[in-house]
Amino acid sequence: MPLTFRTFAIDVPKLFALTISRGTSGTTRNFFVEVSDGIYTGIGEGAPPTGLPPDFCDIAPRDLAPYFELAQSQEPYEVWRAGYEAGIEAVALAALDCALWDLKAKQAGKPLYQLLGIPKPTSITTITIGIEPKEVVQERVPHILKLTGAKALKVKLGSPAGRDHDKEIWSTAREVSQVFNVALRADANGGWTPDESIMMASWLKDNGCEFIEQPLVKGDEHLLPDIFPHFKLPLYLDESIRNSTDVDLFADRCHGVNLKLMKSGGISDGIKVLERARHHGLGTMIGSMCETEVGIAQSAALSGWCDYVDLDTHFNHNPEPGAGTDFVEGVVTPRDVPGHGGYIQDEFMPIEKRF
């Protein structure tokens, strides 16, 4: 029986608006693809980052149409490669690619992580606090740590108000989180200059930080060799790493890379990002943008290969429309069910879906 496809979108409001160095996000419209063989149905999610056109979820089905046809006869990686070479938006491609992998695992009767030959994860996930005034950090950090039971906290830095504000945010978060005994990590989201990066890495090392993500803005990777030898903490690249090709380009100027399926276009190249990182002896991390638990489940299937995990966006939705993972002792854990396990709860499923 031929595969059938359908797409739909869901508006996902955040419990707390998230502010990073590039702006603030309060609600996202996430894109989903379902693919069915008549017996099993796979689902994949694309969570668009800031900067995509507001009508992305209307454009994506038209862009993907040729690859729905290609998927009738080709494996997921071949479909991904054709879409990537044609310049299909990575977020749309990720939704299709992850749906195909979910279907493939369901057809095999295996959890996706087992189908991929990846162990269950053991690394704790971070929970994130955005760039906020000191008073908000004081109140929100204990709240989200109590709410989630997380064992690691990521603090967004790169404040437009300057490095003194970064230090104030960090010091406040560190102080109010001490009672929870959590690991502390920092993410500048490209908000620092080279000199600021060196200075902040030294300061953060003395103030309890494990590692720093993306000190320089994407596009300034040529400056990384100037700061890398002087960087006092592990330096992980996030926005600079979109796909496996980027890992090879920047392997000599970082300690590790942060994989996001929304950047790599899905699982097909996501696996290769991790493989190339391991080839170069780099640390590995997997993160999320604004995915529901469907997207978190997609990523959790790969997280057993990762040293660090940042799969927390579903904790900050109000309400959360997805389900399908477990949170065990601070670890986002895929379920032992066929596929990646993620699904949209019936009460949030749109009545009408675009085909």
C-alpha positions in Angstrom: 0.0 0.0 0.0 1.4 3.5 -0.9 2.4 5.7 2.0 0.0 8.6 2.8 1.1 11.9 4.3 -0.6 14.7 6.1 0.6 17.8 7.8 -0.7 20.1 10.5 0.4 22.9 12.9 -0.2 23.6 16.6 0.3 26.8 18.4 2.3 26.1 21.6 2.3 28.8 24.3 5.2 28.9 26.8 4.8 28.9 30.5 7.5 31.5 30.7 8.6 33.6 27.7 12.2 32.8 26.9 14.7 35.6 26.4 18.1 34.9 24.8 20.7 37.3 23.3 18.7 37.4 20.0 15.2 38.1 21.4 12.2 36.8 23.3 9.7 34.0 22.3 6.3 33.5 24.0 4.4 31.2 21.6 5.5 29.1 18.7 3.6 27.5 15.8 5.1 24.0 15.4 4.8 21.9 12.2 4.0 18.2 12.1 4.2 15.5 9.5 2.4 12.2 9.7 3.2 9.3 7.4 1.1 6.1 7.3 1.5 2.7 5.6 -2.1 1.8 6.3 -1.1 -0.1 9.5 1.4 2.1 11.3 1.7 5.9 11.5 4.9 7.8 12.1 5.0 11.4 13.3 7.7 14.0 13.1 7.9 17.6 14.4 9.5 20.7 13.1 9.9 23.6 15.6 10.7 26.8 13.7 13.4 29.1 15.2 13.1 32.8 15.2 13.6 34.2 11.7 11.4 31.9 9.6 8.5 33.6 7.8 5.2 33.6 9.8 3.5 31.5 7.1 6.2 28.8 7.3 3.7 26.1 8.3 1.6 26.9 5.2 4.6 26.9 2.9 6.3 23.7 4.3 3.7 21.2 2.9 4.1 22.5 -0.6 7.9 22.4 -0.3 7.8 18.8 1.0 5.4 17.5 -1.6 8.1 16.1 -4.0 9.8 14.3 -1.1 6.5 12.7 0.0 6.6 11.0 -3.4 10.3 10.1 -3.2 9.6 8.5 0.2 7.4 5.9 -1.5 10.5 4.1 -2.8 13.6 5.5 -0.9 15.0 5.1 2.6 14.8 8.0 5.0 18.5 9.1 4.5 18.0 9.3 0.7 14.9 11.4 1.1 16.8 13.6 3.5 19.8 14.0 1.2 17.6 14.9 -1.8 15.8 17.6 0.3 19.0 18.9 1.7 20.6 19.2 -1.7 17.5 21.1 -2.9 17.8 23.5 -0.1 14.6 22.6 1.7 14.2 24.4 5.1 15.8 22.2 7.7 12.9 22.4 10.1 10.4 21.1 7.5 12.9 18.4 6.5 13.3 17.4 10.1 9.5 16.8 10.5 9.4 14.6 7.5 12.7 12.7 8.3 11.7 12.0 11.9 8.2 10.8 10.8 9.9 8.4 8.3 12.2 7.1 11.0 9.3 6.7 13.5 7.4 4.7 10.9 10.4 2.6 10.1 10.9 1.7 13.8 7.2 0.9 14.3 7.3 -1.4 11.2 10.2 -3.2 12.8 8.5 -3.4 16.1 11.4 -1.7 17.9 12.0 1.5 19.9 13.8 3.9 17.6 16.9 4.1 19.8 17.3 0.3 19.5 16.7 0.4 15.7 19.5 3.0 15.5 21.8 0.9 17.7 22.0 3.6 20.4 21.8 2.9 24.1 19.3 4.5 26.4 20.6 7.8 27.7 22.1 8.3 31.1 23.1 12.0 30.9 20.9 14.4 32.9 19.1 17.1 31.0 19.4 20.8 31.7 16.5 23.1 32.5 16.9 26.7 31.2 16.6 30.1 32.7 16.6 33.0 30.2 18.1 36.5 30.3 16.0 38.1 33.0 16.3 40.8 35.8 17.9 39.6 39.0 14.6 39.6 40.8 13.0 37.3 38.2 16.0 34.9 38.3 15.7 34.8 42.1 12.0 33.7 41.9 12.0 31.6 38.8 15.0 29.4 39.3 13.7 27.7 42.4 10.3 27.4 40.9 11.4 25.6 37.7 13.8 23.3 39.7 11.0 22.3 42.0 8.5 22.0 39.2 10.7 19.7 37.1 13.1 18.0 39.5 15.9 18.7 37.1 19.5 18.1 38.1 21.2 20.6 35.8 20.5 24.3 35.1 21.5 26.2 32.0 21.8 30.0 32.4 21.3 32.1 29.2 23.9 34.9 29.0 25.0 37.4 26.4 22.7 40.0 27.8 22.3 43.2 25.7 22.8 45.0 29.0 26.4 43.9 29.1 28.7 41.5 31.0 28.0 42.9 34.4 24.4 41.9 33.9 25.6 38.4 32.8 27.6 38.1 36.0 24.6 39.3 38.1 22.3 36.7 36.4 24.8 33.9 36.9 25.6 34.8 40.5 22.0 35.0 41.4 21.1 31.7 39.7 24.0 30.0 41.4 23.1 31.3 44.8 19.4 30.3 44.7 20.1 26.9 43.1 22.7 25.8 45.7 20.1 24.1 47.8 19.1 21.9 44.8 22.7 20.7 44.2 22.4 21.1 40.4 25.1 21.3 37.7 25.5 24.8 36.2 26.0 25.5 32.5 26.1 28.7 30.4 24.9 29.6 27.0 25.9 32.9 25.4 24.0 32.3 22.2 26.6 34.3 20.3 26.3 37.4 22.5 30.0 38.0 23.3 33.0 39.6 21.6 36.2 37.6 21.5 37.7 39.5 24.4 34.5 39.2 26.4 34.5 35.5 25.7 38.0 34.9 27.2 37.2 37.1 30.2 33.8 35.4 30.9 35.2 31.9 30.5 37.8 32.7 33.2 35.2 34.3 35.4 32.7 31.5 35.0 35.3 28.8 35.7 35.8 30.4 39.1 32.1 30.5 39.7 31.0 27.0 39.2 30.3 26.6 35.5 30.8 23.3 33.7 31.0 24.5 30.1 29.9 27.4 27.8 27.9 27.2 24.6 28.4 29.5 21.5 30.4 32.5 22.8 30.7 34.1 19.4 27.9 34.8 16.9 27.4 32.4 14.0 29.5 33.8 11.1 32.5 34.6 13.3 33.9 31.1 13.4 37.1 32.5 11.9 37.7 34.2 15.2 37.5 31.1 17.3 41.2 30.1 16.9 42.0 33.5 18.6 40.0 32.6 21.7 40.2 28.8 21.8 43.7 28.5 23.2 42.8 30.9 26.0 39.4 29.6 26.9 39.3 28.3 30.5 36.2 26.1 30.1 35.0 23.5 27.5 33.7 25.4 24.5 30.7 23.9 22.8 29.4 25.2 19.4 25.7 25.3 18.8 24.4 27.8 16.2 27.7 27.3 14.3 26.9 23.6 13.8 24.0 23.0 11.5 25.0 19.7 9.9 27.8 17.1 9.8 29.8 19.1 7.3 30.1 21.9 9.9 31.6 19.5 12.4 34.6 18.8 10.1 35.0 22.6 9.4 35.2 23.6 13.1 36.6 20.6 14.9 39.9 22.3 15.5 38.4 25.3 17.4 36.0 23.8 19.9 35.8 21.1 22.5 32.3 19.8 21.5 29.2 20.3 19.4 25.5 20.7 20.1 23.3 18.7 17.8 19.8 19.9 17.2 17.6 18.0 14.8 15.9 21.2 13.8 19.3 22.4 12.4 20.5 19.1 10.9 17.1 18.4 9.2 16.3 15.4 11.2 17.7 12.1 12.4 19.4 11.1 9.1 22.1 13.7 9.4 21.8 14.1 13.2 23.4 10.6 13.5 26.2 11.8 11.3 26.8 14.9 13.3 27.5 12.7 16.4 29.6 10.3 14.4 31.8 13.1 13.0 32.1 14.6 16.4 33.3 11.3 17.9 35.7 10.9 14.9 37.3 14.2 15.9 37.4 13.4 19.6 34.9 16.1 20.4 32.3 16.1 23.1 28.7 15.7 22.1 25.5 17.4 23.2 21.9 17.3 22.0 19.6 20.2 22.4 16.1 21.4 21.5 14.6 24.6 20.2 10.9 24.9 21.0 9.7 21.3 20.4 6.8 19.7 22.1 7.3 16.2 23.6 7.1 14.7 20.1 10.2 16.5 19.1 11.8 15.7 22.5 11.1 12.0 21.9 12.8 12.3 18.4 15.9 13.7 20.0 15.9 11.4 23.0 16.3 8.4 20.7 19.8 9.8 19.9 20.7 11.2 23.3 22.3 7.9 24.5 25.3 8.9 22.4 25.6 12.3 24.0 27.8 13.5 26.8 25.4 16.4 27.6 21.7 16.7 27.1 19.5 19.8 26.8 16.0 18.4 26.1 13.8 20.6 28.2 11.5 22.7 26.1 8.4 20.6 26.8 8.7 21.5 30.5 8.1 25.2 29.6 4.8 24.7 27.6 1.4 25.7 29.1 -0.2 23.4 28.2 2.1 20.8 26.7 0.3 19.1 23.8 2.7 16.2 23.4 3.6 13.1 25.4 5.8 10.0 25.1 8.9 10.3 27.2 9.7 9.6 30.8 11.7 11.8 33.2 13.8 9.5 35.4 16.2 10.9 38.0 16.8 13.9 35.8 17.2 12.0 32.6 14.8 12.4 29.7 14.2 8.8 28.7 12.7 7.2 25.6 10.0 4.7 26.2 10.3 1.0 25.3 7.6 1.2 22.6 7.9 0.9 18.8 9.0 4.1 17.3 10.3 7.2 19.1 7.3 7.1 21.4 6.2 10.7 20.9 2.6 11.7 20.1 0.1 14.5 20.3 -2.5 14.1 22.9 -6.0 13.7 21.4 -7.4 16.9 22.9 -4.7 19.0 21.2 -5.0 17.3 17.8 -6.4 19.7 15.2 -9.8 18.6 13.8 -8.8 19.6 10.3 -5.4 18.7 8.9 -3.8 19.8 5.6 -2.9 17.0 3.2 
